[in-house]
Amino acid sequence: MDDDNLLTDFQQRLGYQFIDPMLLKHALVHRSYANEQIRDPAACNERQEFLGDAVLDLVIADFLFHAYPDLPEGELSRIRSELVSARALAKLARHLSLGPCLYLGRGEYRSGGQDKDNLLADALEAVFGAIFIDSGWSAARRVLVALFEGTAIQAATGQSQDYKTRFQELAQARYGQAPTYELVAAEGPDHQREYSVVVSCDGQQLGQGRGGSKKAAQQQAACEALQFLGAEECGIVDPDQGEK
């Protein structure tokens, strides 16, 4: 399939038809391709990625603010962090089959760049920036809400947040004992404290986490432990959630 057909199919999955198709092509140009083929590092998608990151944050914040008027700021921040994490964006990019559309340098292509989380997440943000440039706020919000609404509902109803409980259940089943959480550092001023926690089970350290509260750091450590054991794809736990 040639490039034009790939991009046509991608736009159908994305739910947006570009007025200026070159904006989409530019959003898919990785720095390695720009250096090798175009001989111009500035021709890569990094500026659009910068814009798309800001557009995504604002769209998600605006959507959550209006969709969930009873949720406190900490919960809204947690949900937004989960939705816009690199892992979540890469997962969405794979769902949209973005990888085959990327313009990569030879070395990056050979090393599997079409399926690297960071490349997929960055390119998807660049696509969001391109939509904003092409048609403005209303179009960008419509497309992004359609892409993220289902995941936002899952996150807001608590279907993906309590990693600590999930890991406790898994540890009991796999090791016959509960995990232990150890506070290894507490840094920063009192009003902006950051805690570091490691979680272990059966003498093996399985995860570590950082957060603005001990509870948030424990949740992130549990999330990493679940990933380590291959039990779950976790979003980023917001460092400001929970209790001190």
N, C-alpha and C positions, 0 to 999 in steps of 0.2 A: 504494500500500500504506500503511495507517495505521500509527501508531507502535507499537501493540501487536503487530501482525504482524511489523514490523521487529525488534522486541526479541525476539519468540519465535524467529524465524529466527536471530538473532544468538546466542541462548543455545544453540541446537542446534549451531551451528558452534563455539562456545566449549567445549562439552562440560560445561556446568553450568546447572542450572535453579535460579533464585533462589527461596528461601523467601519473602523479602520483595522483591518486584519494585521497590519504590521505591528500594531501595539501588542497583539497576542504573540506574534513571533518573537518580538523583542523580549517579552516576559519570560520566554522559554530558553533564552540564550545564557548558558552558564559561562562563567569567566574563562574556563579552560578553552571553550570554543571561540570566544571572542579573541583570546590571545593567539590561538593557533590559526584560525581560519580568516578572521576579520582583521587581525593585527591591530586591534584597538580595544584595550581593556575597558574603556568607557562604553563599549557597545554591549556589555553584558546587562543582566537584569537586576543588578543590585540597587539601583536607584528606584526602580518600580517596586522592588521588594520592600524598601524602606517606607514608601508611601502605602503600600498594601498592608503592611503591619499596623500602621496607624489607623487605616480605614477599618480593618478587621476589629481592632480593639474597640473603636467607637461604635461600630454597628452592633457588636455583641453586647457592649455595655448599655446602649440605647434599648436594644430588644429586651434584655433582662430587666432593666429598670421599669419598663412599661408592662411587661408580661407578668412580673412577680412583685406587685406593689407591697406585699407583706414581708418579703425577705429582707433581713438586715444586710448592711453593707458587707460584712465579713462573708456571708453566704454568697452574695452576688460576686464578690471577688474570687471566691473559691471556684464557682461555676465557670466564670470567664477564664480563669487560669487553666482549668481542665480542658476547655474547648479550644483554646488557642495554643496549647503546648505543641512542641515540635512533633511529638509522637502522634498526637491527635490529627494534626495537619497532614502528616505523612500518610496516615491511614486513610484520610479522605482523598488525598491525591491518588493513592492506589485504586480506591474505589472509582475514581474518575478516569483511570488509566492515563494519568498525566505522564508517567515515566517515558513511554515510547515517543512522546512528543518533544522531549528535551533535546536541545542542541548542545552536545558535549564534545570536548576535545577527545582525541584518540585514547590517551591514557586514562582519562576519567571514564570513558565508555567501557574500556576493557576491564576496569576495576569494579564494574557493576554500579556505576553512578546512577543509572536509571532507577535503581531501587534503594538508594541511600536515603535514610530518613531526613537528614539535613538538607540535601539537594531538593527532595520532593517538597518539603515544607517551605523552603525559601522560594522555590518556583511558584508554588500555589499562592503565596503572599504576593509575588510579583504579578500574577494573573489578576488578583483582586485589585492591585494598584492600577493595572491596565484598564479594568472595567471602569474604575472611578474616572480615569483620564478620558475614556471613550464616551461615557454617558452621564457621569456625575453621581451625586449622592443617592438619589432615589433608586436608580438602577442597581447600584452597588448594594444598597441595603436589601432590595428585593431578592437578588441572587444569593447573598450571604445568608439571609434569614432562611431561605428555602433549603440551603445546604446544611445549616447548623441547628435548625429548630428541633428536630427529633432528638439529637444528642443533648441539647439544652434541657429538654423536658426530662430525659433520663437523669441527668445530673441534678436537676432541681428537685426531683422527687426522691433523691437519695439512693438511687439504684447503683451508684458507682463511687460513693464517698467513704464508706466505713471499711477501709482496708485493714485496720487493726483487728476488727472482729473476724473478718474473713481469714486473716493469717492465723489468728488464734485457733480457729476451727481446723485449719489445714495442719497446723503444727501438732495439735492434739491427735489428729488422725494419723499423721505420718511418723511422729516421733514419740507419741504417748506422753507428752508434757507440754506445758504452756511456754511460750517464748518469754525471754527476759529483755527489758529495755534499760539501757544504761546511758545516763547523761554524761557525755564526755567533754562538753564545752558549753560555756555561756558567755557570749561576747557582746560588747557594745554597751552604750549607756542604758540606764534603767528604762527610759521611754522608748528605746529602739533595740531591745535585747534580741539576740539571735541564739537559738539553742541548737546543739548538735547531739544526736542520739544514735546509738547503734543497737540493733536487735540481734539476739543470738538464740539458738535453740540446740540442745544436745551438744553444747560446747563449740558450736560452729557459728561464726558471725555471718548472717545472711543478708543484712541490709543496713543502710545508714540514711539518716535524714537530717535536714536543717529546716528551721522555721522560726517564726516570731513568737511561738509558744511551745511549751514542752509537748502539748498534745498534738500540735501540727507537725512537729519534728518526728514524733512517734508514728503518726499516720504515714508520713513520707517514707520512713524506714520500713514500715510494714508493706507499703506499696512496692518498694524495691525488693523486699524479700519475696513477695508474691511473683514478681517478674523473674527473680533469680531461680525460683523453683518451677517456673514455666506455668504458673497457675492463672495468670491474669495479665491483660494489658491495662495498665493504670494511667490515669491522667495525673497531672501535677497537682499536688495538694497545696492550696494557697497558704503561705507562711503566716498570714494574719488571722487564720480561723482559730476558733477554739479557746480553751482556757489557758491561763498562764500557769 
